[in-house]
Amino acid sequence: MILEVIGSALLGLVLAWASARRLGRRLPARPLVLSTGVAGALFGDFVTHSALGPGSGALSLLGAAAVSAASLSLLLRPAVRAVRRRSAHPA
């Protein structure tokens, strides 16, 4: 059980680090991203382990990865695009 928790925390940390590295401009401060990834993975592991019971370590890690990725996606800001200004008078 403790190895499952440590594994899911490390998985969440790796997912958060990868997303912060890849999408750094669209995410808030790095400590918030890293802690959200770990917390999401731990919560996902808890929920999956509670639903499936003991003996499902690989599926619990899969649930941890899914909830961690979903938590990290909630932190994303919209991409900055060039906005065209429309003139007040049609041409």
C-alpha positions in Angstrom: 0.0 0.0 0.0 2.7 2.5 0.9 4.6 1.7 -2.4 1.3 2.4 -4.3 1.0 5.8 -2.6 4.6 6.7 -3.3 4.3 5.5 -6.9 1.2 7.6 -7.5 2.8 10.7 -5.9 5.8 10.3 -8.1 3.6 9.7 -11.1 1.7 12.9 -10.3 5.0 14.8 -9.9 6.3 13.6 -13.3 3.0 14.5 -15.0 3.0 17.9 -13.4 6.7 18.5 -14.3 6.1 17.5 -17.9 3.1 19.7 -18.3 4.9 22.7 -16.7 7.7 22.2 -19.1 5.6 21.7 -22.2 2.8 24.3 -21.4 4.7 26.7 -19.1 3.2 29.9 -20.5 -0.4 28.6 -20.1 0.0 27.5 -16.5 0.3 29.4 -13.2 3.3 29.3 -11.0 5.3 26.1 -11.0 4.9 25.2 -7.3 1.1 25.3 -7.7 1.3 23.1 -10.8 3.6 20.5 -9.0 1.4 20.4 -5.9 -1.8 20.1 -8.0 -0.3 17.1 -9.9 0.7 15.3 -6.8 -2.6 16.0 -4.9 -4.6 14.9 -7.9 -2.6 11.7 -8.2 -3.0 10.9 -4.5 -6.8 11.6 -4.7 -7.1 9.5 -7.8 -5.2 6.6 -6.2 -7.4 6.9 -3.1 -10.7 6.8 -5.1 -9.6 4.0 -7.4 -8.2 1.9 -4.6 -11.4 2.5 -2.6 -13.6 1.4 -5.6 -11.6 -1.6 -6.7 -10.1 -2.8 -3.4 -6.7 -4.2 -2.6 -4.7 -6.1 -5.3 -5.3 -3.6 -8.1 -2.1 -1.6 -8.0 -1.7 -1.1 -11.7 -5.3 0.1 -12.1 -4.9 2.4 -9.1 -1.9 4.0 -10.8 -4.0 4.4 -13.9 -6.7 6.1 -11.9 -4.1 8.3 -10.3 -2.7 9.4 -13.6 -6.2 10.2 -15.0 -7.2 12.3 -12.0 -3.8 14.1 -12.0 -4.1 14.9 -15.7 -7.7 16.2 -15.2 -6.6 18.3 -12.2 -3.8 19.8 -14.2 -6.0 20.5 -17.2 -8.2 22.7 -14.9 -5.2 25.0 -14.4 -4.7 25.8 -18.1 -5.3 29.3 -19.3 -6.5 30.0 -22.8 -3.9 30.4 -25.5 -3.0 34.0 -26.3 -4.1 34.8 -29.9 -3.7 37.9 -31.9 -7.0 39.6 -31.8 -8.1 41.6 -34.8 -9.8 44.8 -34.2 -13.0 45.3 -36.2 -13.5 48.8 -37.4 -16.7 50.6 -36.2 -17.6 51.4 -39.8 -17.9 48.6 -42.4 -15.7 49.1 -45.4 
